[in-house]
Amino acid sequence: MERRNVLKLGLGTALGWAADLPGATRTPVLDTHIHLFDTSRPGGVPWPEKTDEIYRPALPDRYAGIAKPFGVVGAIAVEASPLLSDTDWVLQLIAQHPIIVGFVGDLVPGSPSFAPDLDRLHANSLFLGIRCGNLWNRDLSADASNPAFIADLRRLASAGLAMDSANPDPSLIGAILRVSQLIPELRIVIDHLPHAALPDDPNRVMQYWADLKTLSANPRVFVKLSEIPVREDGRLRTEASYYRQKLDAIWDIFGEDRILFGSDWPNSDHVATYAETFGIVNRYVTEKGPTASEKFFYKNSIEAYRWHPRDTAQRLL
């Protein structure tokens, strides 16, 4: 039997029992957005706060136990700290856990140390890029006007690494558009887009959708369907119909080749369990057909992040 068929058979066996769980899928899943931290480390962590309900160690083994029953064969960790030392810590951590195929860390473009730090981190194949957005008291709208900031993002693009965003709103999308126009070769992943905070001003909302449409013309811009679950009056909405209109608006703009799955675990636990989060998005995407599901849950993540398989289950496609 050819090696490719052996791998398919092995993964099919692994996923067969998972597919019987509520919301599970037979498509291999690459979760492109989880956070890793250890609240028991000396000095604590910048996030989450001690009063937060998710304040407990969020480590690869715990994630694997939760996610693997739903066909998850790998995940990408995304920074949860502005500290360079924490970027190094996550890279050291995931080196021992093949289920984590890479990490989007935290560096500050425009800072004097950016270039040497990027060169050092880029030597690690698990380092996939950096995150820039409305977080850690930073403002991409202002940063995008800084020539040094743009020069460093060009370095990021030249290294073949990606830029994630965070906490979307119309201003952030406008800033991402400016960055994309200045550096069209930069791969950009827009996080949490369904969760964008939209204003009451209809003109700004129209501009937001127009900017997304313009961004979609760049084949290197991707979108994560993450932070999807919603509670109303204390009840989690689980029916696909509740989410369809908002998700279709994004899907229709970017198409099935540039949309990714991200759970946002364990931050997602504020609203829903992993099973509930996965079930909601799986019910929606299943309606798109098996080809779209395969792209959304797995294939598109390879194009967006250029990650490399770390075990046989990740070598199916």
N, C-alpha and C positions, 0 to 999 in steps of 0.2 A: 504493500500500500504506500502511495506517495506520502512524503512528510506532510504536505499541506492538508491531505485528507485525514491523516492521523490527528493533526491539530484540530481540525474541524470536529472530528468525532469526539475527541477529548473534551472540547469546550461544550459541544452539544450535550454530552452526558452531564457535565457540571451544571448546565443551565436548565436541563429538563425538569429536575425537581423544583427548581426555583419558580418555573413558569406556573406552577400550580398555586402559588401564593397570590392573595388578592393584589392586583395592580402590577404583578411581576411581568416580565417580558422575556421572550426567547432571544431577542436581540442582545448581543453583548453590550454592556453599558460602560462608558467612560465618564465618570462624574467630574466635570471640569471646575468645580468650585466647592472646596471644603476648607475649613480652617483647622490648624493644629496648634495646640498650646498646652503647657503643663502648669497648672495653677499651683502645683506643689514645689516648683523650682524656687530656690532662694531669691528673694526680691520680688516674687510674684510676676504678674504679667500686666502690660498696659491695657489689655482688653481680654476678656470681659471684666467688669468690676466685681468686687467681692459680693455685692448685694444682688448680682444677676443670677437668675435661676440656672443658667448654664455654666456657672462658675464651678468647674470641676475639670480634671484633665481630659483633654480631647486629643487622643493619640491614635496612631494608625491601627493598632490591634482592636481598639474599641470600635473604630469606624468600620473595619473589615467585618466584625461580627454583626454589625447592624446592616451593612449594605450588601454584602455578598448574597444573601438570600434573594435579592431582587435582580440578580444577574450582573452585578457590578464586578468588573474584572480589573478596574484600575481607577485612579482618581488623581486630580491635580490639586495640590494645596495652594492657597492664595494667602498672602501675608495678612497677619492680624496684629502687627506691631510696627511702629516706625523705627525700631532699633536695628541697626546693622548687625549687632550681635545675635539678634533673634533670627535674622535671615540665615546667618551661619548655623545657628542651632537647628533650624528646621532642615537644612540641607544635610547636616550630620545625622539627624534623626531618620529621615526618609531613606538614607543610604542603606539602612538595615531592613527596609520594608518595601519589597517589590510592588506591592499593590499601589503605592504612590509613585506615579511615573514622572512627576516633575513638580516644580515649585515656582510660583510667581512671587518674587520677593519685593523688598522695599529699598529703593535707592532714590536719591533726590537729584533729578536732572538740574544742571545749572550750578551745583555745588562743586567746590574745588576737588573733592575726593571722588567725584562720580566716575571719571574715566579710569583711574586705577582700580577702583572697586569693581567696576564692570568687567574689566579685563580679568581680574582674579576670579570673580564668580562665574564668568563665562567659560572658564576652564573646566567647570563642573557640568557635565551633560544633563544633570537634573535641574539646572537653573534655566528656566524657560522665558523669563522676562521680568518686568516690573509693573507695579500698579501706580497709576496717577489719577487723581480725581478729587472729589470734595470730601477729603478725609484727612485726619491729622492736622487740621487747621491750615490746609493747603487749598489753593484755588487755581484750578487749571485754566480758567478764563484769564486770570492775570498772568500766570506762568507762560501761557502761549504767546505772550507779547515780549518775552525775554529771549533775546538772541542766544544767550548761553544755554538756556533750557532747550530750545529747539535744536541747537548744535548737539547736545547730548542725546536727544531722541534720535537724531541722525546716526549717532554712534550705535545706539541700540538697534536701529534698523540694519545697519551695516553688519552687525554681529549676528543677524538672523533671528533676533529675539522679539518677543511680542510686548505690547503695552495693554494692560487691562485698565479699565476705568472703574469708578465706584460712585454710588449714590447719585443716580441720574436725575437731572432736571433739565429744563430747556436751556439754561445757561451752560451746563456741562456739555450737552449735545452740541451746542454751537461751538464750544471750545474744541471738542473732539473733531468737528468738521474742519476748523481752521488748521489743526495739527495735521489732519489727513491731507488737506490741500497743500500744505507746506512740505510734507514728507509722504508722498503717495505710496512709497515702497514699504512703509511701516505697517506691520500687521497689528491691528487694533481689535480688542475684544471688549465690547460694551457690556458691563455686568448689570444684572438686575433690571433690565429694561422694562419689564411689565410693571415694576414697582416705582416707576418714575413719578416724582411729585410734580403734578401739573397745576399751573395757576388758574385763577378764575378768568383772567384776561383772554378772550377768544383769539385775539391777534397773536399773542405769544404761543398759544397752543397750536395755531396754524403754522407758525414759524418752526415750532418743534417738529411737527410732522414733515414739513418741507425739508428741514435739515436732515432728518433721517432718510428721506428719499434721496437726497443728494449724496449722503454717505453711502447708500447702498450701491451707487455707481462704482465705488472702489471695491474690487473683488477681494481686497485684503482686510476688509472690515467685517467683523463677525459680531453676533449677538448671543448672549446667554439668556435663556428663559429660566431665570432663577428668582427667588423670592416671590413665588407665585401664590401660595395659599393665602386665603383671606378668611377671617372670622367676622361674622355679623351677629350681633346680640349674643356673643359668647359661643356661637355655633360655627364650626368649621364647614365651609361650603366645599363639597367634594364633587358635585356634579360637573361634568365637562361643559355643559351648556352655560354655566355661570361664567366661565372664563373665556369662552370661545371668541366673543367679539373682540376683546382686548388683545388676545393672543393672535387672532387672525390678522389684525391690523399690522402687527409686526411681521408675521409670517409672510403676508402678501408683499411687503416691502423688500425683505431680504431673501426670501425664497428658501427652499429646503436645503440648499448647499452651504448656507452660512449661519445656521442657527444651531446652538449647542445646548446640551443639558447640564445644569448645575444645581446641586441640591442646596447649597449654602449651609451645610451641616457644620457645626451644631447650632449656628445662629438660627437655623430654620426651626429648631425645637421651641422657640418662643411662640410659634403659631401652630405647628403641626409636627407629628412624628415623622421619621424618615419614611416609614411605610405610607403614611398619608400624603406626604409631599410627592413621593414617587408615583403613587397611584393617580393623583390628580393630573400630573403632566403626562403620564403614560396613557391615560384614557383619552386625553386630547390628541396626542401625537398618533396614536393607533388609528384614529380616523383618517389620517393622511396616507395610510397604506404602508406596507412593509419596507419599500425602498426608502421612503422618507424617514421612517422610524430608524432604520439602520444608519442613515446619515446623521440624524439628530443625536442618537444615543452613542455613536461611536466614530464613524468615518470623519465627520466634520472636525472633530477634536484634533485629529492628526494634522489636517491642513492648517488649522488655526494656531496650533502650538508646536508642531514639528517634534512631538515627543517620541521617544524610542521605547519599544516593548522591553519589559524586564522579566517576563515569564511567558510560558507557552500560551497561557490563556489570552494574552494580549496580542498574539500573532495571527489571529484568525484571518484578518482581512488584509 
